Amino acid sequence: MAAFAWSPLRALMKKAGAEIVSRAAVDNLMDYLEEYAKKLTGCARDIAKHSRRKKITAGDMKIAIELV
């Protein structure tokens, strides 16, 4: 099961100026975003763990985004 919906990503690509978007292009973007989200979440989890918390906060994600 995909973590991201296909249609909104395709619409986002079109908003960015892509006139015609192939299914494969959207699938590649979905794969990339999923891997990036996993990497960010892992980093944010480590930050929360370091602070002796189980809950990942918005602050943890902001720091993870800066680090990754």
N, C-alpha and C positions, 0 to 999 in steps of 0.2 A: 504494500500500500504506500502510495506516495505521500510525502509530508506536505507537499504544496499542491494546490489545485492548478490544473493546466490552463483553464480559460483566463483567470486573473493574471497569470504570468504572461500569457500571450498579449493580453490587453496592455500590460505594463510595457512590454517590448514595443508595441505599436505606438504608445504614448511617447516613447523615447525616440521615435522617428523611423522605426522599421515598418515599411509599407506592407511587405509580404513576409510572413514568418512560417517556416516549416515546422512540422511536428517534431522532427529531430532536434531542431534548434531549441525549442521549448523544453524538450526532454533533457538536453545537455545542460541548460540553465537550471532546471530542477535538480539534477544530480549535483551540480556545483553548489547550489544554495543549501542543499541538505548536508553536504559534507562540511561546508563553512559553518552552518548552524551547530552541527555536532562539535566542531572544534571550539567554537565560542562558548558553548554550554559547558564543555569539559573544563575550559579555563575558568569560567565563572564559578563552577563547582569547586575547583581547587581554591579559589579566592575565598569562597564562603567557608570551606572546610578550615582554611587557615585562621579564619575568625571564629572558629568553633561553632559554626552554624550549619544547619542542614538546608535552610531555605536560601535560595538564590534570589538576591534583590536586584532592583534596577541598577543600583550602584555597582554591584558585582559585574553586571553585564556591560556597563559603561567602561569599567576598567579593562574587562576582557577585550572589548572592541578596540581599545587603545593599544593593547598588548599584541593582539593577533594580527 
